[in-house]
């Protein structure tokens, strides 16, 4: 089938192994000091490995390749760990989060949202609110995981949200148009610690590169129990 898959430039590869560690599906292995895509059917095409590579030796290409085989990835993980996972994505592991009891009464929290819509798939490419804007591109779980998200992240930002695990297609093309066609001051990427969120981080990075603009940007990673860890 024709699909998006990673491509490794062996001449640029320095053999650091960071991409292999970042690939939670186990599609990449280190062979003779170089990173190799050894299992095309293990590559989900989300590109968690791209941000990890210090030499930009990994890119995407669209070509004939076996379909992503989540069942095979799961089986390989189970064989390696000796345990069981609910599916091939560590981000779906179920866990309970214990919290201290909150006060019965508290002051209402005011929304800091400055525009609508917020979904990347729905937002227009050009809009007045993009002029001189600080752009926040967030994985949609972040606002639920981090309690003060509105005040610390959405405030004074134009907010775009999405989930690379559930949404079809690639955000990079639309984000490129937004950044290239508007006066964007800065970009903040808010993502969860789970591997699939690497897709939204990578899409923004590629959009920034493709726009041809030099814009300050940062990545903030939030843990599943609601802490900022990067």
KOLTIVEX-193737 format. One record per residue (C-alpha): x, y, z; residue number from 1. Coordinates in steps of 0.5 Angstrom, whole numbers, plus 500, padded with zeros to 3 digits. Each point is the difference from the previous one (the first is absolute). Layout:
N
<<X,Y,Z>,NUM>;
...
END
This chain:
230
<<500,500,500>,1>;
<<502,507,499>,2>;
<<501,504,507>,3>;
<<505,504,504>,4>;
<<506,497,503>,5>;
<<506,502,502>,6>;
<<507,501,496>,7>;
<<507,499,503>,8>;
<<506,504,497>,9>;
<<506,495,502>,10>;
<<505,506,498>,11>;
<<497,505,505>,12>;
<<499,494,506>,13>;
<<505,501,505>,14>;
<<498,493,504>,15>;
<<498,504,506>,16>;
<<494,495,501>,17>;
<<495,505,502>,18>;
<<495,499,494>,19>;
<<500,492,502>,20>;
<<498,502,508>,21>;
<<495,505,497>,22>;
<<496,495,496>,23>;
<<496,497,505>,24>;
<<497,495,494>,25>;
<<507,497,499>,26>;
<<501,501,493>,27>;
<<507,503,500>,28>;
<<506,496,502>,29>;
<<507,502,501>,30>;
<<504,495,495>,31>;
<<508,501,499>,32>;
<<500,507,503>,33>;
<<494,503,496>,34>;
<<492,501,501>,35>;
<<496,495,495>,36>;
<<493,499,499>,37>;
<<500,493,501>,38>;
<<492,499,500>,39>;
<<496,504,496>,40>;
<<494,497,503>,41>;
<<501,503,507>,42>;
<<501,507,497>,43>;
<<494,504,502>,44>;
<<502,506,496>,45>;
<<499,505,506>,46>;
<<507,501,500>,47>;
<<502,500,507>,48>;
<<507,499,498>,49>;
<<501,506,496>,50>;
<<500,505,506>,51>;
<<505,495,503>,52>;
<<505,501,494>,53>;
<<506,505,501>,54>;
<<502,500,493>,55>;
<<493,500,497>,56>;
<<502,493,496>,57>;
<<493,498,501>,58>;
<<494,503,495>,59>;
<<493,497,498>,60>;
<<499,498,493>,61>;
<<494,497,497>,62>;
<<501,493,496>,63>;
<<498,493,500>,64>;
<<500,497,506>,65>;
<<497,494,505>,66>;
<<494,503,504>,67>;
<<502,502,507>,68>;
<<498,493,504>,69>;
<<498,502,507>,70>;
<<499,493,502>,71>;
<<507,498,498>,72>;
<<503,506,504>,73>;
<<496,498,506>,74>;
<<502,493,499>,75>;
<<507,502,500>,76>;
<<500,504,506>,77>;
<<496,495,504>,78>;
<<506,495,498>,79>;
<<505,505,502>,80>;
<<497,502,507>,81>;
<<497,493,502>,82>;
<<494,505,502>,83>;
<<493,502,496>,84>;
<<498,507,497>,85>;
<<493,502,498>,86>;
<<502,502,494>,87>;
<<507,502,496>,88>;
<<500,507,502>,89>;
<<503,501,507>,90>;
<<495,506,501>,91>;
<<494,496,500>,92>;
<<503,496,507>,93>;
<<494,501,505>,94>;
<<502,503,507>,95>;
<<497,503,506>,96>;
<<502,507,502>,97>;
<<499,501,507>,98>;
<<499,508,502>,99>;
<<499,503,507>,100>;
<<493,502,501>,101>;
<<498,507,497>,102>;
<<497,506,504>,103>;
<<492,499,499>,104>;
<<500,508,498>,105>;
<<505,503,496>,106>;
<<500,506,496>,107>;
<<498,499,492>,108>;
<<505,500,495>,109>;
<<499,505,494>,110>;
<<501,497,493>,111>;
<<506,503,497>,112>;
<<498,497,493>,113>;
<<501,506,495>,114>;
<<497,497,493>,115>;
<<496,495,497>,116>;
<<500,494,497>,117>;
<<506,497,504>,118>;
<<501,494,496>,119>;
<<506,500,495>,120>;
<<495,496,495>,121>;
<<495,506,501>,122>;
<<504,506,501>,123>;
<<500,505,493>,124>;
<<507,501,497>,125>;
<<499,507,501>,126>;
<<497,504,505>,127>;
<<501,507,503>,128>;
<<501,497,507>,129>;
<<507,497,497>,130>;
<<503,507,499>,131>;
<<506,501,505>,132>;
<<497,494,504>,133>;
<<504,495,505>,134>;
<<498,493,497>,135>;
<<498,494,505>,136>;
<<500,493,496>,137>;
<<498,495,505>,138>;
<<498,493,501>,139>;
<<493,500,502>,140>;
<<501,496,506>,141>;
<<505,505,503>,142>;
<<494,505,503>,143>;
<<497,494,503>,144>;
<<507,498,503>,145>;
<<502,506,503>,146>;
<<496,504,505>,147>;
<<502,507,498>,148>;
<<501,499,493>,149>;
<<495,506,498>,150>;
<<504,505,504>,151>;
<<507,498,499>,152>;
<<499,498,492>,153>;
<<494,502,497>,154>;
<<500,507,503>,155>;
<<503,505,495>,156>;
<<500,495,494>,157>;
<<496,498,494>,158>;
<<499,492,502>,159>;
<<500,494,495>,160>;
<<499,493,502>,161>;
<<500,493,497>,162>;
<<502,493,501>,163>;
<<504,497,495>,164>;
<<498,493,503>,165>;
<<493,501,498>,166>;
<<500,505,495>,167>;
<<501,498,493>,168>;
<<505,503,495>,169>;
<<506,505,502>,170>;
<<500,506,503>,171>;
<<506,503,497>,172>;
<<497,503,494>,173>;
<<495,504,503>,174>;
<<504,502,506>,175>;
<<505,502,494>,176>;
<<495,505,497>,177>;
<<498,503,506>,178>;
<<507,502,502>,179>;
<<502,502,493>,180>;
<<494,504,499>,181>;
<<499,504,507>,182>;
<<505,504,504>,183>;
<<501,495,506>,184>;
<<504,502,505>,185>;
<<502,494,504>,186>;
<<498,492,500>,187>;
<<499,496,506>,188>;
<<499,493,500>,189>;
<<496,496,505>,190>;
<<500,493,500>,191>;
<<499,494,505>,192>;
<<506,495,502>,193>;
<<497,494,496>,194>;
<<503,498,493>,195>;
<<495,502,496>,196>;
<<500,507,501>,197>;
<<507,500,497>,198>;
<<496,501,494>,199>;
<<497,507,501>,200>;
<<507,502,502>,201>;
<<503,498,494>,202>;
<<494,503,496>,203>;
<<502,507,503>,204>;
<<507,499,499>,205>;
<<499,498,493>,206>;
<<495,506,499>,207>;
<<505,505,503>,208>;
<<506,498,495>,209>;
<<495,500,494>,210>;
<<498,507,501>,211>;
<<507,503,499>,212>;
<<499,504,506>,213>;
<<504,501,506>,214>;
<<495,500,506>,215>;
<<502,498,508>,216>;
<<497,494,502>,217>;
<<500,495,506>,218>;
<<497,493,502>,219>;
<<497,499,506>,220>;
<<498,492,502>,221>;
<<495,499,505>,222>;
<<500,493,504>,223>;
<<493,496,501>,224>;
<<500,502,507>,225>;
<<500,507,498>,226>;
<<507,502,501>,227>;
<<504,505,496>,228>;
<<506,495,498>,229>;
<<504,504,495>,230>;
END
